[in-house]
Amino acid sequence: MDFLTFSFLLFSFLLTFAFAITISGRRNSRFPPGPFPIPIIGNLLHLSDKPHRSLATLSKRYGPLMSLKLGTRTTIVVSSPDIAKEFFQTHDLSFSSRSVPETSKVMDHDKYSIAFLPVGDHWRRLRKISKEYIFSVQRLDASELLRQQKVHV
């Protein structure tokens, strides 16, 4: 390999590396402050074997409302009771929906399952039915023996 080819490869590698650093360094201004994420794994290295303590330490540095990238997912962490109260009382519908995994979309489970439906009339009806007929005290008492057998197996 001659010098010209080597220098061209080195220049292209450095240019690609600089571009990747620039792209990954851009933060969306809509999110609250948080630690700088590493590409691909995000902020997973900031969490130790006791994540509640790691999150408490991070909240002292970045404030009671911070954003973390856990892998490819951006997560908003609330560590103040006042802000949590505001989230759950005034903005409850904005934050109540869940992300739906692609595997549940294959067989249309996301349209009929109480676990993946967005909050609405259909979800409330399914929740009421499950509360009255599946998780009522009488049904739970009737299936107690079966549950005990399953635990011992």
Residue, then its C-alpha position, 0 to 999 in steps of 0.5 A: m500500500d503506497f503512501l497516497t492510499f494510506s493517507f486517503l484511508l486515514f483521512s476518510f476514517l478521521l472524517t467519518f469519526a468526526f462526523a459520528i462524534t458531531i451527530s452523537g453530540r447533538r442533543n434535543s433541546r426538548f429534553p431536560p438535562g442529563p449526562f452525555p450518552i455514549p453511542i449505542i449503549g447510552n447512559l447504561l454505564h452510569l447505572s451501577d448494581k444499585p440503580h436507585r443510588s446511581l439515579a439519586t447521585l445523578s439527580k443531585r448533579y442534573g436536577p430533579l428532572m433529567s433525561l437518560k438514554l438507556g440503550t436506544r430509548t430516551t427516558i425521563v427520570v423524575s426524582s422530586p415528589d412535586i414534579a411527579k405530582e405535576f406529571f401525574q395530575t396535570h399531564d397524566l394522559s400525555f405520559s400514560s401510554r406505553s411503548v408497544p413492542e414490535t412482536s405484539k404488533v405482528m398478530d395485532h395483540d396491541k389492538y386488543s390487549i389491556a397491556f398495550l392499549p392507549v388510555g381511552d374508553h376501550w382500555r377503561r372498559l377492559r380494565k373494569i371487566s378484568k377488575e370485576y371478573i378476573f381479579s375480584v375477591q371471589r375469583l381469587d379465593a376460588s383459584e387459591l388452591l390452584r395458585q398454591q399448587k403452581v407455586h409448589v411445582 
